[in-house]
Amino acid sequence: MGWFSHCIRYRYVHVLVGMLLCAVVASCGTGIEVTSHVTDKEVRRAMEQTHANQQDVMLEAYVDSLPAWRQGKRFWVTDDQVKLLFTPQPGYDTDTLHLAGRILDYVGYQTSGLFQNDNRYIVVDLHDSVTGLTYACRAGKATEANRRGFTIPMLIDLDMVDHVARQVEGKDYYILTGIWYDRQSEQMVDGRHFVKVHIDSVLPGNSVLPLRVLFTTADTGERAMIWLSDNASTMHGRDFEASFAATDPHLSYPAITDATWQLITRAQLSEGMTKEECRLSIGSPKRINENPDQGGMREYWYYDGGSYLYFVDGLLSQFRK
């Protein structure tokens, strides 16, 4: 896959314009005006704020805490290394346990002062219906028990997965990221953004991104999936609300032709595209330099890996991927 296909794309990316204009004004009188350096953090902050202002998908939050867990609550094991959280028990050897892909049922919990200088810790009992064994799992500090979205590492709460699935399965959205994966191999594939998709199912994901959303494109019938965080995660740029829109993003840009929009959905570029169209296609640059001269305003956008865009009077003149 090409470099630009790896970019995370967002629906609305009118970012940093005010910052750039201020930098140009501040440099007046030097003969050559160059904008200030735009950092990753500044780009992310501006894009997140823009998305928050434009957000049109709002899911009901999943609110849960350890005291509210009922016996029989199910958890999907993402990694065999979960055994490192288990305390030794008669009847099984933690070195030989292979639990990835298995479902464990919640039995109950207690607090213990046996770890880290007698600090109170939560120990959760989890039952494996396949082997009939119950594992005592160290799950964190006791002070965290009432925290919303309490989780155990390497375990995915299937109630949370079902909660998201009930809200989105069977519905149509517009996907905002081109980072797609093959359903079978889970390898990255060439994806598109801003295209209409049908949500087929929501399944447990992995230790980092606990949701796996399977979808089918409306125009070509392509079947793929993406990994997402849940609403309790701090990775808000990777949750469902940041990755899907309820309305067609193209409607917000009526001046963009259908032909150019097709390029944008595939993260492609063409000479003559406007700066707004380029941002929609491949995202915001790491750094921008503006150089006015007698022939007009010359502007360079720099990205990672030596890629750049070169604009003359606001239109794309040259680019290197």
N, C-alpha and C positions, 0 to 999 in steps of 0.2 A: 504494500500500500504506500502511496506517495505521502510526502511529509504533510501536506495540507489536509489529507484525509484523517490525520490523527488529531487535528485541532478539535477542541470542544466548542460546539457552535451554540449560540443562543439566538432566541427569536428577535429580541430588540436590543441593538447594540449601539445606540447613539451615546457613546461614551467619550469622555475626556475632551470634548470640544472646547468647553469653557477654559479648561486648564491650558490647552494649547494656545488659545487666543491670548490668554494672559501672558504666557511666556513670550509670545511674539512681540506684544506691546512693550514688555519689560526690556527687550533687547534692542529696541529702536535706537538708531543713531550709530550703530556699529557698521553699517553698510551691508552686512550679511546677517540676516535674522535666523537663529537656530532655536528650535524649541528645547525645553528642558527634557531630561531623560525621564521616560515613563517606566516605572517599575512594575513588576508582576503584581505586587500587592495592590498598587493603585488601580491597575487594570481590573483585577478581580473585584475590588471594592465597587468600582463604578459599574461593572457589568451586573453584579448582584443587586445593586440599588435600582438599576434600570429594570431588571427583571421583576423585582418586588413591586415596582410601580405599575407594571403591565400585566401582572399575574392574573390568569383567568381560569386556572384549575385549582380548586381548593378541596382537599380531601379532609374528611373527619379524622382528627388526630386519634391515635391509639394511646390510651391512657391506662397504665397498669403499674402495679408495684408488688413487691414480694408478698406482703401480708394479704393481698387480694388473690393470690394464686390458689386454685382449688386442686385437690387431688385428681390426678389423671391428666393434668395439663401437659401438652405434648411439646417436645423439643427435638429439633432436627440436628444431628451431630455433623459438623462440617469437616472435622479433622480428627484423625486418630490421636493427635497429641492432647486431646482433651483429658486423656488418662493421667496426664501430669498434674491435673487438679484433684485427682482422687486420693483419698487417704487409704492406707492399706486396710484391707478387710479380709476376714477368712473366706475362703471359697473361690478366690480368683487371684490371678497374677497380673498386675497392671502392665508388665512388660509384654504380654502376649495379647492384650486387648486390641481389637480392631473394630471400632465403632462408627467410623465415618459412613454417612448415608443411612444410619439407623435412627429410629425414633425412641427417645427415652421419655418415660412418664414421671411427672412430679409426684412425690410422696409427701414431703413435708420438709421443714427446716428447723434448725436450732442454732444457737450461737455458741461459740467456743472461744476459750482464752488460751489456746495452745500454740498460737502462732504470733510471731513478731512481738516478743516481749509482753506477752499476755494481753495484747489488744484483742478486743472482742471481734470475732470473725463469724461470718455466716457459713454454715455447712448445710448444703441442700442434698436431700436424698432423692436419687433418681433410679427408677426401676426399668430394667431391660426385659421386655416381655419375651424376647427371643431366647435368652439364656436363663431367665428367671432370677437373675442377680440384681441386687440393689447396690448402687454406688454412692458413697458419701463424697460429695464434691465441694471443695472449698470455693466459695463464690464471691468473696469480697468482704469488706469491712461491714460490721453490723450497723454502723451509722448510715450506710447507703440503702438499707432495706426499704425505706419509704420513698426512695427516689423514683420519680416517674420514668418509665422505660427501663427499669432495672433489668440487666441482662447478665448472662454467664458467658464468658469467653468460649468461642467455638460451638456455641449452642444457639439455634435460631428458634425463637418463640413462634410456633405454628399458628397460634391465635392471632398474632400480629400479621402474619402472611395472609391468613383468611380474612382478616379485617380489611386489608387493602384490596384483596381479590374481589370481595363483595361489592366494592365501590367502582371498580374499573373494568372487570371482566365483561366481555361482550359489547363494549362501547368503542366508539371511534374517536381518535384524537389525532393531532398533528405532532409528530415527533420532532424534537428540537436538537437532537444530537445525531451525528453520523457515526458514532462509535458503536458499531453493531458486532454481534458474535453469531457464529454458526450454532444452531441448536444442538447438534450432535457432537461435534468436535470441540465446541466452546472456543474455537479459534477466531480471531478478529477477521472480519470480512469488510469489503468496501460497502459503506452505508451511505445513506442520504439523510439530510435534515429538511424540515419544513414540509414533509410529505404526509399524506393521510394514511393512518394505519388502524387496524382493528386489533384490540387487545384480546388475545386468545386465552391466556391464563397467567396467573402469578404463582410462582413456586419459590421454595426456599433457595437462597443463593449461596454465598460463601462467608468466610469469617470476617471479611472486610465490608462487603456489600451484601446484606442478608436477603435481598429480593432479586428474583430473576423473572423479568417480564418478557413473555413471548408474544409476538405480534405478527400480523400479516399485512403487507402493503396493499392499499386499495387499488393502485393502478396496475401493478405488475404481478401481484400475488406472491411476492417474495416473502419467505418466512425466515425470521431471525429473532434475536433476543438481545436484551441489554441487562446489565447488572445495576441495581440501584440501592441506595441507603434507605433506611426507614425514617419516619418522622422524628424519632428521638435522637437520631444521629446528629453530630455537628457538621457532617458533610452535606450541607443544604444544597450545594450545587449539583448533587448527584441523586436527589430524591425525585419522586414522581412529578411533583409540581414544577420542578425546574427542568424536567426532561420532556414534558408533554404540554400541549396547548389544546384548548377546546375549540378554538376558531382558527381558520386558515390565516397564517401569518402574512401571506401575499396580499390579503385585503388591506393591510396596514400600509402597503407600499404600492398604490395604484399606478404610479408612474413607471414602475419597473415592468418591462415587457415580459410576455410569457417565455420568450426565447432566453432572455437573460435570467429569468427566475429558474429555468431548468438548469442553467450553469450553476447558479447559487446553491440549489439543492444538492449538487454533486461536489461542492467545494471547488469548483473550477473557476478560472479567470479568463478574461478576454480583453484585448486592448479596447479602450473606449468606455470601459465600465467606470461608474462614479465611485467616489470613496465610500459612500454608503453601501453600494452594492458589493464592494470588496470586503467591507467589514462583515456584512451578512454572510458572505461566502466562506471566508477563512478566519474570521475573528479579528480582534484588535491587535495591532503590532506591539512589539516590545518597546520600540523607540521610533520617534518621528523627527525628521529634520525638514525645515521649510527654508527655501532659498529663493527669494524674489530677485529677478533680473530683468533686463530690458525685454526679454522674450516672454515674460509672464512669470507666474508663481510655480517654482519647481519644488516638489515635495517627495521625500523618500520615507517609506515605511520599512522598518527592519524587523525581521522575525528571527527566531532561533535557527541555527544551522546555516547561516549565511543567506537565507532567503530574503528577498526584498521586493517591494513594489515601487515604481517610479511614476509620479503623476505630473502632468503639465496642465495648469489651470483647472485642476480638479478632476481630470480624466486620466485613466490608467494608460500610460504610454509604453512602459516596459515592465517586465517582472522576471524573477528567477525563483524557481522552486527549490 
